[in-house]
Amino acid sequence: MARTLAGMHILITGASAGIGAALARQLASEGAILALMARRRDRLAALAQDLGPLHLVLPGDVGREEDCRAAVAAAFQAWGRLDTLVCNAGYGLHRGVGDTATADWDAIWRTNLLGTAWCIQAALPRLRAQEPRDGWRAQVMVVSSVLARRAAPLGAAYSATKAAQLSLCEALRVELAAERIAVTSVHPVGTDSEFAEAAAQHGGARWHVGRREPRQSTATVARAMVRGIRRPRAEVWPAWWARWAVALGTLLPGLADRAMATRLAEAGRGGQTAPLP
Ligand SMILES: NC(=O)c1ccc[n+]([C@@H]2O[C@H](COP(=O)([O-])OP(=O)(O)OC[C@H]3O[C@@H](n4cnc5c(N)ncnc54)[C@H](OP(=O)(O)O)[C@@H]3O)[C@@H](O)[C@H]2O)c1
């Protein structure tokens, strides 16, 4: 059965920019009631003002467990339930394994993986206790990446966090199935957002984009996520062909290595970088 978006209560982390903001706009236009979390309060406030008076602004850093708990608690306090928790906040790091310092590993792990786990753990007891709506008690949606299934050169730390998010989802989906709580991982390919700029701000290079790499818009990713919220499923692949490409790469890792070597050669030459928004 399809879930009704109108009146659905949804918390989105990383809602101040990119995929999270695009998702918020599409869900609000369908009548969903949103809680918007990210660190930049001004951005969230401007977005909420655009979307209408019903939505909550929850400034916070997912890299701090207490902020995750506070955001989830604020949503339950306001609404008494949460239909979908979207763990989207995250950033990339464009740096070779040999140059990735312990502090870089710690920081990206904390935001991308622990920030996801902490929000889920904070919500779970309340999700388990609430009554089903349209056949589902709730949904957890995690924005991972195509790189969860095939790491990018100069992106090991980031790719590892995305693979870990996928592992978390695969385990959790089965743990929660009997309770009618859906778990959905999302696997975008390169998406035009503030991602490249944010990666540079974290001390790496700007995230490299290969010359022949296809790009997608945040609106395209958000549309696929909305479909996955309306009809919960295990995985959302906004670019359908990417799923088959990584499956082929798993069967033929040498072929995938050669494709990735082209990317590495371009990046090494200071090849094309992602356009700034
Ligand atoms: N763009 C791509 O090519 C691509 C591809 C595959 C997957 N993804 C994934 O998609 C998700 C969204 O990325 P995007 O492309 O939309 O990038 P973006 O435009 O840079 O947006 C990232 C969002 O995450 C928030 N965020 C980052 N660190 C945070 C923290 N510690 N606490 C709370 N919020 C935080 C940012 O808000 P504040 O800075 O205001 O906190 C922002 O709202 C990420 O998980 C990313 O890994 C992106």
The ligand as an SDF file (V2000), in Angstrom:
LIG
                    3D

 48 52  0  0  0  0  0  0  0  0999 V2000
   26.6550   15.2190   -4.1250 N   0  0  0  0  0  0  0  0  0  0  0  0
   27.0150   13.9740   -4.4560 C   0  0  0  0  0  0  0  0  0  0  0  0
   27.6730   13.7490   -5.4890 O   0  0  0  0  0  0  0  0  0  0  0  0
   26.5870   12.8020   -3.5930 C   0  0  0  0  0  0  0  0  0  0  0  0
   26.6240   11.5210   -4.1680 C   0  0  0  0  0  0  0  0  0  0  0  0
   26.2590   10.4310   -3.3860 C   0  0  0  0  0  0  0  0  0  0  0  0
   25.8590   10.6210   -2.0770 C   0  0  0  0  0  0  0  0  0  0  0  0
   25.8210   11.8810   -1.5500 N   0  0  0  0  0  0  0  0  0  0  0  0
   25.4050   12.0250   -0.1460 C   0  0  0  0  0  0  0  0  0  0  0  0
   24.2810   12.8670   -0.0860 O   0  0  0  0  0  0  0  0  0  0  0  0
   24.2110   13.4860    1.2050 C   0  0  0  0  0  0  0  0  0  0  0  0
   23.9220   14.9720    1.0340 C   0  0  0  0  0  0  0  0  0  0  0  0
   25.0190   15.5510    0.3230 O   0  0  0  0  0  0  0  0  0  0  0  0
   24.8210   16.7470   -0.7220 P   0  0  0  0  0  0  0  0  0  0  0  0
   25.3380   16.2840   -2.0390 O   0  0  0  0  0  0  0  0  0  0  0  0
   23.4470   17.2940   -0.6530 O   0  0  0  0  0  0  0  0  0  0  0  0
   25.9000   17.7750   -0.1370 O   0  0  0  0  0  0  0  0  0  0  0  0
   25.7300   19.2840    0.4170 P   0  0  0  0  0  0  0  0  0  0  0  0
   25.0490   20.1220   -0.6070 O   0  0  0  0  0  0  0  0  0  0  0  0
   27.1090   19.6510    0.8580 O   0  0  0  0  0  0  0  0  0  0  0  0
   24.7720   19.1210    1.6810 O   0  0  0  0  0  0  0  0  0  0  0  0
   25.2110   18.4770    2.8350 C   0  0  0  0  0  0  0  0  0  0  0  0
   24.2180   18.7090    3.9520 C   0  0  0  0  0  0  0  0  0  0  0  0
   24.6810   17.9960    5.1120 O   0  0  0  0  0  0  0  0  0  0  0  0
   24.7320   18.9020    6.2080 C   0  0  0  0  0  0  0  0  0  0  0  0
   25.7820   18.5090    7.1260 N   0  0  0  0  0  0  0  0  0  0  0  0
   27.0910   18.2490    6.8710 C   0  0  0  0  0  0  0  0  0  0  0  0
   27.7370   17.9620    8.0080 N   0  0  0  0  0  0  0  0  0  0  0  0
   26.8080   18.0440    9.0100 C   0  0  0  0  0  0  0  0  0  0  0  0
   26.8610   17.8620   10.4190 C   0  0  0  0  0  0  0  0  0  0  0  0
   28.0150   17.5410   11.0440 N   0  0  0  0  0  0  0  0  0  0  0  0
   25.7350   18.0240   11.1390 N   0  0  0  0  0  0  0  0  0  0  0  0
   24.5600   18.3500   10.5240 C   0  0  0  0  0  0  0  0  0  0  0  0
   24.4560   18.5330    9.2030 N   0  0  0  0  0  0  0  0  0  0  0  0
   25.5760   18.3820    8.4510 C   0  0  0  0  0  0  0  0  0  0  0  0
   24.9900   20.2680    5.5760 C   0  0  0  0  0  0  0  0  0  0  0  0
   24.4800   21.2990    6.4120 O   0  0  0  0  0  0  0  0  0  0  0  0
   25.3340   22.2860    7.3630 P   0  0  0  0  0  0  0  0  0  0  0  0
   26.6440   22.5340    6.6820 O   0  0  0  0  0  0  0  0  0  0  0  0
   24.4470   23.4790    7.4850 O   0  0  0  0  0  0  0  0  0  0  0  0
   25.4670   21.5290    8.6550 O   0  0  0  0  0  0  0  0  0  0  0  0
   24.1210   20.1620    4.3360 C   0  0  0  0  0  0  0  0  0  0  0  0
   22.7860   20.4650    4.6560 O   0  0  0  0  0  0  0  0  0  0  0  0
   25.5480   13.1890    1.8930 C   0  0  0  0  0  0  0  0  0  0  0  0
   25.3790   12.1580    2.8350 O   0  0  0  0  0  0  0  0  0  0  0  0
   26.4220   12.7050    0.7500 C   0  0  0  0  0  0  0  0  0  0  0  0
   27.4080   11.8000    1.1870 O   0  0  0  0  0  0  0  0  0  0  0  0
   26.1580   12.9780   -2.2810 C   0  0  0  0  0  0  0  0  0  0  0  0
  1  2  1  0
  2  3  2  0
  2  4  1  0
  4  5  1  0
  4 48  2  0
  5  6  2  0
  6  7  1  0
  7  8  2  0
  8  9  1  0
  8 48  1  0
  9 10  1  0
  9 46  1  0
 10 11  1  0
 11 12  1  0
 11 44  1  0
 12 13  1  0
 13 14  1  0
 14 15  2  0
 14 16  1  0
 14 17  1  0
 17 18  1  0
 18 19  2  0
 18 20  1  0
 18 21  1  0
 21 22  1  0
 22 23  1  0
 23 24  1  0
 23 42  1  0
 24 25  1  0
 25 26  1  0
 25 36  1  0
 26 27  1  0
 26 35  1  0
 27 28  2  0
 28 29  1  0
 29 30  1  0
 29 35  2  0
 30 31  1  0
 30 32  2  0
 32 33  1  0
 33 34  2  0
 34 35  1  0
 36 37  1  0
 36 42  1  0
 37 38  1  0
 38 39  2  0
 38 40  1  0
 38 41  1  0
 42 43  1  0
 44 45  1  0
 44 46  1  0
 46 47  1  0
M  CHG  2   8   1  16  -1
M  END
$$$$
